Amino acid sequence: MLENKKLLLAAGQTLAAAWLKARYPEADVQTQISDGWLPDAVVAVRKSRMGGVEDPVKIIEEILARGGLPVTVIVAGKKDREGENIARRAGALGIREEFILFADEGGITTPAIARVLEDAVSKDARPAPLIYYESNSYENENLKDTSPQANEKDRERKGERTTGQAGEEYWSSPGEPAQAAGQVPEEDIDWSLLAPYKELIITMISPCAGVGKTTLVAALAAYLTSQGEQVAVIDLETPPMAKLHMGNTALEHQGNWQYAATPWGELWLPVKYNPVELMNLLARLARNGYRVLIDAAHLPAPWNAFSRQVEVIGGDLRALYACQQQDGYKDAILVANRVPATSLSIWPSVVEDVLGQEPQIVIPEDQEGCQATVANMTPAIVSPGSDAIAAGIGSLAALLWPERGES
């Protein structure tokens, strides 16, 4: 059924590609898009320890933008928050639910994917992007409000005493433990108390997933440790992925945090996000001379009040328009990461047209280097990593700390 078809396996997995080539010897099986080559069918796989790509939906969007309309199968991976998000975005592209696959604990084998792909080809299951759709049903039915404000209100309804009540102090002085362990309303937290440490705290933010933000956080941590600095990475993303870029070291519990000491600095992950405990940890680390790198999630903290911001955008319009809807990027160092080679010469101008400013740093897409990084679970500037990212991190360090110079 796949004879004489052009098949793209976006999985970063040479063994899987070799299996498909053996199974369909007359098919043209490739693992990445190249100029002038558009696939008839695509299997895009979410990144895991076995390989995969950061954003499988982006692969399909890029093919559509180039004029392709392939039969499509998406492997969304685990049915967690990220997997559900991949499935929702794939659904918006009109990819049928039966061809958006979730994995159980045993994973998904290449033969199983081949069977689903053959079914998709027989049904001519191609994307049919939505032009208009409006519904809040998913958010209303499936997403629980876990914000600090919601937690506070829930506790008040239950008659419990909360830390935001009058007379209870949640911040003594920078670096000192909070007096109460519960949640404090976000609007009552004075993040400016961290302002004296602003030069030591770097926050990396991004408008959407799949732009390589965590890759750059880990790479910057590796750069700083190579310069003799004490470094701590705080991963606030869901799911947290920095661990897989920093040796996959076993974590231990320290209060409300999971902690690991890695060759590229300390790694801190909250068991449950608590803004007071985040503030205390930041102050304690910065007071002790650490360079603190925050892999930031979409949380209401005013990052620019107490840290220097790096906004990471991708090499596609999706990321640019998402960034356009956010506040604060004009005060950040703008980094365009994973920019396709075919767009390098024009991308700064495209960014300027959308955001009103060119990116200070443009990092070319380097799939081979990033795949080696993922396989070794090391920062992207560690051999055999990515020369493109290493150069970009050198440029970023020069902007953040001009006295160091670029290296």
VEXLUM-935247 format. One record per residue (C-alpha): x, y, z; residue in three letters. Coordinates in pm, whole numbers, padded with zeros to 5 digits, always signed. Layout:
XYZala ...
This chain:
+00000+00000+00000met +00296+00230+00060leu +00486+00117-00247glu +00632+00405-00448asn +00519+00651-00179lys +00735+00922-00028lys +00723+00866+00347leu +00853+01105+00614leu +00927+00952+00955leu +00979+01255+01182ala +01103+01055+01477ala +01476+01104+01484gly +01503+00725+01503gln +01728+00559+01247thr +01630+00205+01355leu +01262+00277+01297ala +01345+00431+00959ala +01555+00127+00870ala +01265-00102+00965trp +01025+00091+00742leu +01271+00082+00452lys +01299-00294+00492ala +00921-00333+00520arg +00851-00108+00220tyr +01158-00139-00005pro +00996+00048-00293glu +00901+00346-00076ala +01118+00657-00043asp +01160+00680+00336val +01321+00998+00475gln +01367+01127+00830thr +01358+01500+00761gln +01216+01745+00511ile +01444+01860+00232ser +01405+02123-00038asp +01198+02004-00333gly +01083+01689-00154trp +00726+01670-00024leu +00604+01348+00140pro +00291+01157+00048asp +00258+01035+00408ala +00398+01150+00741val +00442+00992+01082val +00540+01262+01334ala +00642+01136+01678val +00665+01330+02004arg +01012+01331+02160lys +01096+01060+02411ser +01406+00869+02514arg +01385+00677+02188met +01403+00992+01976gly +01120+01191+01825gly +01078+01563+01763val +01004+01854+01996glu +00682+01948+01816asp +00525+01690+01583pro +00241+01923+01487val +00491+02183+01368lys +00624+01929+01118ile +00281+01899+00959ile +00233+02277+00961glu +00564+02322+00779glu +00469+02067+00513ile +00132+02236+00460leu +00306+02572+00430ala +00531+02426+00158arg +00231+02309-00041gly +00213+01946+00073gly -00099+01763+00186leu +00021+01429+00323pro -00165+01143+00484val -00081+01202+00850thr -00032+01003+01169val +00065+01182+01492ile +00215+01003+01791val +00127+01228+02085ala +00305+01007+02339gly +00186+00986+02696lys -00165+01111+02768lys -00038+01393+02987asp -00079+01766+02954arg +00172+01793+02669glu +00020+01496+02489gly -00329+01640+02518glu -00201+01972+02385asn -00045+01798+02084ile -00374+01617+02022ala -00576+01939+02039arg -00344+02117+01796arg -00346+01818+01563ala -00725+01817+01578gly -00725+02184+01478ala -00534+02079+01165leu -00816+01838+01089gly -00616+01525+01165ile -00858+01249+01254arg -00872+01134+01613glu -00811+00769+01514glu -00474+00873+01371phe -00360+01066+01679ile -00200+00799+01893leu -00129+00788+02266phe +00120+00543+02417ala +00069+00315+02713asp +00350+00210+02947glu +00483-00032+02686gly +00525+00241+02426gly +00439+00204+02058ile +00629-00022+01819thr +00719+00055+01459thr +00505-00235+01325pro +00204-00092+01512ala +00269+00247+01353ile +00296+00085+01010ala -00047-00078+01052arg -00204+00255+01150val -00030+00430+00862leu -00158+00174+00612glu -00509+00231+00747asp -00464+00607+00713ala -00346+00570+00352val -00641+00346+00268ser -00876+00612+00409lys -00683+00899+00247asp -00663+01065+00590ala -00515+01404+00509arg -00523+01722+00719pro -00825+01948+00682ala -00738+02259+00887pro -01020+02433+01070leu -01102+02784+00953ile -01322+02870+01252tyr -01403+02693+01576tyr -01506+02825+01917glu -01567+02612+02220ser -01472+02622+02586asn -01592+02269+02654ser -01244+02122+02694tyr -01130+02390+02935glu -01455+02372+03133asn -01475+01995+03157glu -01116+01879+03166asn -00896+02153+03305leu -00901+02219+03676lys -00803+02569+03784asp -00487+02515+03988thr -00382+02878+04015ser -00279+03013+04355pro -00593+03227+04360gln -00815+02923+04302ala -00635+02726+04573asn -00681+03014+04814glu -01053+03042+04744lys -01097+02667+04776asp -00935+02665+05116arg -01147+02959+05228glu -01461+02770+05127arg -01346+02479+05343lys -01295+02711+05640gly -00918+02664+05650glu -00683+02942+05754arg -00478+03071+05464thr -00139+03237+05455thr -00276+03546+05285gly -00482+03645+05587gln -00392+03955+05781ala -00112+03922+06032gly +00065+03629+05863glu +00393+03726+05702glu +00510+03523+05407tyr +00841+03701+05345trp +01088+03803+05613ser +01390+03915+05413ser +01564+03795+05096pro +01678+03439+05145gly +01488+03375+05466glu +01229+03093+05488pro +00863+03182+05462ala +00675+03194+05789gln +00387+02992+05648ala +00388+02710+05397ala +00056+02764+05223gly -00031+02960+04913gln -00039+03339+04902val -00252+03530+04651pro -00025+03619+04360glu -00128+03984+04374glu -00005+04008+04737asp +00350+03897+04659ile +00608+04171+04626asp +00840+04026+04364trp +01041+04350+04363ser +01211+04222+04681leu +01420+04011+04444leu +01526+04314+04238ala +01873+04335+04402pro +01949+03997+04248tyr +01828+04082+03898lys +02172+04049+03736glu +02202+03694+03868leu +01861+03564+03757ile +01785+03484+03392ile +01434+03385+03286thr +01379+03212+02953met +01025+03236+02825ile +00856+03138+02501ser +00513+03195+02349pro +00457+02829+02264cys +00606+02483+02287ala +00855+02336+02042gly +01093+02630+02000val +01383+02473+02192gly +01367+02688+02507lys +01466+02408+02744thr +01750+02312+02510thr +01888+02666+02538leu +01843+02678+02917val +02052+02363+02963ala +02310+02482+02711ala +02348+02817+02891leu +02388+02631+03222ala +02668+02423+03068ala +02836+02738+02934tyr +02830+02907+03275leu +02966+02605+03460thr +03248+02586+03205ser +03332+02944+03311gln +03357+02840+03676gly +03020+02976+03784glu +02783+02820+04035gln +02462+02753+03842val +02110+02649+03933ala +01833+02568+03684val +01473+02597+03805ile +01239+02410+03571asp +00881+02535+03605leu +00752+02380+03283glu +00487+02109+03265thr +00605+01848+03202pro +00956+01940+03320pro +01209+01842+03053met +01535+02004+03170ala +01626+01683+03352lys +01656+01503+03018leu +01901+01769+02895his +02115+01754+03211met +02213+01389+03243gly +01878+01248+03359asn +02020+01246+03711thr +01807+01092+03987ala +01610+01350+04185leu +01580+01371+04561glu +01314+01556+04764his +01398+01872+04953gln +01074+02004+05098gly +00844+02113+04816asn +01124+02070+04564trp +01289+01790+04373gln +01663+01845+04348tyr +01960+01701+04160ala +02327+01795+04141ala +02445+01759+03781thr +02779+01829+03607pro +02615+02143+03466trp +02469+02287+03782gly +02192+02220+04029glu +01845+02132+03904leu +01531+02226+04097trp +01175+02116+04011leu +00871+02211+04223pro +00659+01924+04350val +00373+02174+04329lys +00413+02534+04219tyr +00410+02773+04513asn +00512+03135+04438pro +00633+03199+04793val +00864+02900+04788glu +00987+03003+04443leu +01070+03348+04578met +01253+03202+04876asn +01453+02960+04663leu +01552+03234+04417leu +01668+03460+04697ala +01863+03186+04873arg +02043+03078+04557leu +02119+03430+04435ala +02235+03542+04780arg +02486+03257+04770asn +02624+03373+04436gly +02448+03132+04202tyr +02357+03222+03846arg +01994+03113+03838val +01830+03011+03509leu +01451+02979+03510ile +01285+02762+03247asp +00962+02955+03280ala +00609+02835+03226ala +00301+03049+03161his +00271+03169+03521leu +00161+03514+03640pro +00497+03609+03794ala +00631+03946+03667pro +00962+03806+03546trp +01102+04142+03435asn +01071+04280+03791ala +01343+04052+03926phe +01522+03889+03632ser +01664+03950+03289arg +01440+03799+03023gln +01525+03598+02715val +01231+03543+02480glu +01277+03236+02260val +01080+03221+01937ile +01095+02962+01663gly +01142+02972+01291gly +00773+02975+01198asp +00491+03229+01200leu +00296+03033+01461arg +00549+03129+01729ala +00567+03490+01612leu +00193+03550+01628tyr +00178+03380+01969ala +00457+03609+02090cys +00271+03911+01954gln -00014+03839+02196gln +00213+03852+02502gln +00346+04144+02701asp +00708+04197+02792gly +00892+04065+02487tyr +01004+04416+02390lys +01213+04431+02706asp +01367+04088+02649ala +01661+03961+02448ile +01490+03809+02145leu +01633+03477+02025val +01503+03307+01710ala +01587+02939+01748asn +01552+02646+01508arg +01529+02867+01201val +01530+02655+00882pro +01831+02710+00657ala +01601+02821+00376thr +01468+03107+00595ser +01789+03233+00757leu +01837+03530+00526ser +01480+03658+00551ile +01372+03556+00902trp +01502+03868+01086pro +01293+04086+00855ser +00988+03864+00901val +01026+03889+01279val +01057+04267+01255glu +00740+04289+01044asp +00542+04095+01307val +00701+04206+01635leu +00846+04543+01543gly +01205+04439+01617gln +01461+04200+01479glu +01592+03914+01691pro +01931+03985+01845gln +02030+03622+01790ile +01932+03379+01514val +02018+03011+01564ile +01988+02781+01260pro +01797+02456+01285glu +02030+02165+01359asp +01833+01841+01375gln +02136+01614+01371glu +02308+01797+01656gly +01991+01813+01865cys +01920+01443+01811gln +02270+01361+01936ala +02204+01579+02238thr +01875+01404+02315val +02031+01062+02276ala +02312+01147+02520asn +02090+01347+02758met +02349+01623+02779thr +02338+01998+02709pro +02354+02088+02341ala +02697+02252+02366ile +02853+01931+02502val +03015+01711+02235ser +02875+01565+02013pro +02616+01840+02037gly +02518+02128+01814ser +02772+02377+01680asp +02485+02609+01589ala +02352+02617+01945ile +02703+02653+02087ala +02757+02962+01871ala +02417+03100+01969gly +02486+03050+02339ile +02817+03230+02299gly +02633+03526+02143ser +02368+03519+02416leu +02633+03518+02689ala +02799+03819+02527ala +02470+04010+02540leu +02393+03908+02898leu +02745+03964+03031trp +02936+04195+02792pro +03241+04193+03019glu +03291+03821+02938arg +03295+03861+02561gly +03167+03597+02320glu +03311+03246+02339ser 
